[in-house]
Amino acid sequence: LADYGVAVLGFTWDADDGGYDENRPIASCDDFARLLTALRDFLATHVVAKPVLMAHSMGNIIVAELAKDGLLGANRGDLVSNLVLTSAAVKTRRHARWLDRIGIAERIYVTINSHDAVLGFAGVAFKPNMLGRDLTPPGANSQRVAYVDVSGCDVNHRYFVPQGQKGHAKLKAFYRQAVLGNAVDFAGLAVAGTIDGVPVQRIVA
């Protein structure tokens, strides 16, 4: 992520490539909640810009579980500028219920990639449609979210880093704006469209 010109504080949990097991990230939720508390204390005592929170793949389970428990409510935008949910390995069904409960972020972006083979496998093996691949209702379309369709870029699962973007300048430009905490300007980057009736910004290569 240094390619975007940002400093990164990484939060990891014990993922061992043993398959899709949502209990592993859920077990880390308490630790991540403590990290957010420490961040809130830091922001209260330091004059710095609010950070961006990016969740990739099964890391989105942590965000979803904390949101369902009401731990990401607070006041809108009081903790992070952008919340970016990318390659989200969480169930599409009823995702708007917990997304609409998130108040810590000024803006929320969710990326969709119908060509994500990793999420395709997880959806087949464990039955739920995955949010990072499919917006099929019910439960789609949170009013808090800008959905960004990257399917036209022909990338797979790790497209949030430049190494996984196959040289797509518009995709990299989207992530650069998002991780720098800006409100993404989609002019010249994407065209408005829909997926199953849900409005999306579609990035075309």
C-alpha positions as CSV (number, residue, x, y, z in Angstrom):
1,L,0.0,0.0,0.0
2,A,3.0,2.3,0.1
3,D,2.4,2.9,-3.6
4,Y,-0.5,5.0,-2.6
5,G,1.7,7.2,-0.4
6,V,0.1,6.3,2.9
7,A,1.4,4.8,6.1
8,V,-0.3,1.6,7.1
9,L,-1.3,0.2,10.4
10,G,-2.2,-3.5,9.8
11,F,-4.5,-5.5,11.9
12,T,-4.2,-9.2,11.3
13,W,-5.8,-12.3,12.7
14,D,-4.8,-16.0,12.6
15,A,-5.6,-16.8,9.0
16,D,-3.9,-20.0,7.8
17,D,-5.4,-20.5,4.4
18,G,-7.4,-23.4,5.9
19,G,-10.6,-22.3,4.1
20,Y,-13.5,-20.0,4.7
21,D,-14.2,-20.1,8.5
22,E,-15.9,-16.9,9.7
23,N,-15.3,-17.9,13.3
24,R,-11.6,-17.0,13.0
25,P,-12.1,-13.3,12.3
26,I,-15.1,-13.2,14.6
27,A,-12.8,-14.3,17.4
28,S,-10.6,-11.3,16.7
29,C,-13.5,-8.8,17.0
30,D,-12.8,-7.9,20.7
31,D,-9.2,-7.1,19.9
32,F,-10.2,-4.9,17.0
33,A,-12.8,-3.1,19.1
34,R,-10.0,-2.3,21.6
35,L,-7.8,-1.0,18.7
36,L,-10.7,1.4,17.7
37,T,-11.0,2.6,21.3
38,A,-7.3,3.3,21.3
39,L,-7.6,5.2,18.0
40,R,-10.5,7.3,19.4
41,D,-8.3,8.3,22.4
42,F,-5.4,9.1,20.1
43,L,-7.5,11.3,17.9
44,A,-8.9,13.1,20.9
45,T,-5.4,14.1,22.0
46,H,-3.6,14.7,18.7
47,V,-4.3,17.2,15.9
48,V,-4.1,14.7,13.0
49,A,-6.2,13.8,10.1
50,K,-8.7,10.9,10.6
51,P,-7.4,7.7,9.1
52,V,-9.1,5.4,6.6
53,L,-10.3,1.9,7.6
54,M,-9.9,-0.7,4.8
55,A,-11.2,-4.2,5.2
56,H,-10.2,-6.9,2.7
57,S,-11.8,-10.3,2.2
58,M,-12.6,-12.0,5.5
59,G,-11.5,-8.9,7.4
60,N,-15.0,-7.6,6.4
61,I,-16.5,-10.1,8.9
62,I,-14.9,-8.2,11.7
63,V,-16.5,-4.9,10.5
64,A,-19.9,-6.7,10.0
65,E,-19.9,-8.3,13.5
66,L,-18.9,-5.1,15.2
67,A,-21.6,-3.2,13.3
68,K,-24.3,-5.8,14.2
69,D,-23.3,-5.5,17.9
70,G,-23.7,-1.7,17.7
71,L,-20.0,-1.0,18.3
72,L,-19.5,1.1,15.1
73,G,-22.4,3.5,15.7
74,A,-21.2,6.6,17.5
75,N,-21.4,9.9,15.6
76,R,-21.1,9.9,11.9
77,G,-17.6,10.5,10.7
78,D,-16.1,10.8,14.2
79,L,-13.4,8.2,13.8
80,V,-12.5,7.5,10.2
81,S,-12.9,9.5,7.0
82,N,-13.5,6.5,4.6
83,L,-14.5,2.9,5.3
84,V,-13.5,0.8,2.3
85,L,-14.9,-2.7,2.1
86,T,-13.1,-4.6,-0.6
87,S,-13.4,-8.2,-1.8
88,A,-15.9,-8.6,1.0
89,A,-16.2,-12.2,2.1
90,V,-19.5,-11.6,4.0
91,K,-23.0,-12.6,3.0
92,T,-24.8,-10.3,0.6
93,R,-28.1,-11.1,2.2
94,R,-29.3,-8.4,4.5
95,H,-26.0,-6.6,4.4
96,A,-27.7,-3.2,4.3
97,R,-29.0,-3.8,7.9
98,W,-25.6,-3.7,9.4
99,L,-24.0,-1.2,7.0
100,D,-26.7,1.3,7.8
101,R,-25.7,1.0,11.5
102,I,-22.2,2.2,10.9
103,G,-21.7,5.7,12.1
104,I,-17.9,6.0,12.6
105,A,-17.2,6.8,9.0
106,E,-17.9,9.9,6.9
107,R,-18.1,7.7,3.8
108,I,-18.4,4.0,3.0
109,Y,-17.3,2.4,-0.3
110,V,-18.0,-1.3,-1.2
111,T,-16.4,-2.8,-4.2
112,I,-18.1,-5.5,-6.3
113,N,-16.3,-7.8,-8.7
114,S,-18.3,-10.5,-10.4
115,H,-15.0,-12.2,-11.6
116,D,-13.6,-12.7,-8.1
117,A,-12.8,-16.4,-8.2
118,V,-12.0,-16.6,-4.5
119,L,-15.4,-15.3,-3.5
120,G,-17.0,-17.4,-6.2
121,F,-15.5,-20.5,-4.6
122,A,-16.6,-19.4,-1.1
123,G,-20.1,-18.8,-2.3
124,V,-20.4,-22.3,-3.8
125,A,-18.7,-24.1,-1.0
126,F,-20.5,-22.3,1.8
127,K,-23.8,-21.3,0.0
128,P,-24.1,-17.6,0.8
129,N,-23.6,-15.1,-2.0
130,M,-20.6,-12.9,-1.1
131,L,-21.0,-9.2,-1.0
132,G,-17.7,-8.5,-2.8
133,R,-19.0,-10.5,-5.8
134,D,-22.8,-10.2,-6.0
135,L,-25.4,-7.6,-5.1
136,T,-28.5,-9.9,-5.7
137,P,-31.3,-8.9,-3.3
138,P,-32.7,-9.3,-0.7
139,G,-30.8,-7.0,1.5
140,A,-28.9,-5.0,-1.1
141,N,-28.6,-1.3,-1.3
142,S,-27.6,0.6,1.8
143,Q,-28.2,4.3,1.5
144,R,-24.9,4.8,3.4
145,V,-22.8,3.2,0.7
146,A,-21.3,4.0,-2.7
147,Y,-21.1,0.7,-4.5
148,V,-18.2,0.5,-6.9
149,D,-18.3,-2.2,-9.7
150,V,-14.8,-3.2,-10.8
151,S,-15.9,-6.3,-12.8
152,G,-14.9,-4.6,-16.1
153,C,-11.3,-4.5,-15.0
154,D,-10.9,-8.3,-15.2
155,V,-9.1,-8.6,-11.9
156,N,-9.3,-11.2,-9.2
157,H,-9.3,-11.0,-5.4
158,R,-6.4,-8.7,-4.4
159,Y,-7.1,-5.7,-6.6
160,F,-6.9,-3.2,-3.7
161,V,-3.1,-3.3,-4.2
162,P,-1.5,-2.1,-7.4
163,Q,0.2,-5.5,-7.9
164,G,-3.3,-7.0,-8.4
165,Q,-4.7,-4.3,-10.7
166,K,-3.2,-5.4,-14.0
167,G,-2.1,-1.9,-14.8
168,H,-5.6,-0.4,-14.7
169,A,-5.0,3.3,-14.0
170,K,-8.6,4.1,-13.1
171,L,-8.8,1.3,-10.6
172,K,-5.6,2.5,-8.9
173,A,-6.9,6.1,-9.0
174,F,-10.0,5.0,-7.2
175,Y,-8.1,3.3,-4.4
176,R,-5.6,6.2,-4.1
177,Q,-8.4,8.6,-3.5
178,A,-10.2,6.3,-1.1
179,V,-7.1,5.4,1.0
180,L,-6.0,9.1,1.2
181,G,-9.4,9.8,2.9
182,N,-10.9,11.9,0.1
183,A,-14.4,11.8,-1.1
184,V,-13.8,9.9,-4.4
185,D,-14.4,11.9,-7.5
186,F,-15.8,9.4,-10.0
187,A,-15.8,11.8,-12.9
188,G,-13.6,10.3,-15.5
189,L,-13.1,7.1,-13.4
190,A,-16.5,5.5,-13.6
191,V,-19.9,5.6,-15.2
192,A,-23.2,5.3,-13.3
193,G,-25.0,1.9,-13.7
194,T,-27.0,-0.7,-11.8
195,I,-26.6,-4.3,-10.6
196,D,-30.0,-5.9,-10.0
197,G,-31.4,-2.5,-9.6
198,V,-28.8,-1.3,-7.1
199,P,-27.0,1.9,-8.2
200,V,-23.3,1.5,-8.8
201,Q,-20.3,3.4,-10.1
202,R,-18.8,1.2,-12.8
203,I,-15.1,1.5,-13.3
204,V,-14.2,0.6,-16.9
205,A,-10.7,-0.3,-18.0
